[in-house]
Structure formats: structure tokens, C-alpha cells
Amino acid sequence: MHFMSAIATSPPPAQGFVKAHVLAGIYNTTAPTIYKWAATGKIPCIKFEGTIRFDLEKVRARIEGTEAAP
């Protein structure tokens, strides 16, 4: 067995607040792109204790166009 094939990767979280790098992995992009999307309002975010977090359910709804009207 190859060394790298023995390392299990954890699936992305199904819900909750995530960091930019986790969201980047889900959407196959980079963390700087995620921050840019947040800065331009493309995706929602929350500032929490000096960092930015992303509510995965709200981001998915925005990207998929299923976000509920306010």
C-alpha cells in the first residue's frame, strides 16, 4: 500500500461555520477567492473573534440560488 493512500481524508462538514480554506476545498477554489467573494457580497460571512467564518448552509443557498427572501 502506498503511504499517501493510507491517509484518510475527512469529508467536508455538512453544516455549521467553516473557515475559508474549508469552503475553498468544497468549491474547488482558493481561500483568497473565498475572501474576495465575501468582500463583494457574493457569499455571506460573519466576523467572529477577529476572523471570518462562513455559514455553510447560507453559502450553499446563495451559490445554488435557493436563498430564502428576507
Secondary structure, 3 states (H helix, E strand, C coil): CCCHHHCCCCCCCCCCEECHHHHHHHCCCCHHHHHHHHHCCCCCCEEECCEEEEEHHHHHHHHHCCCCCC
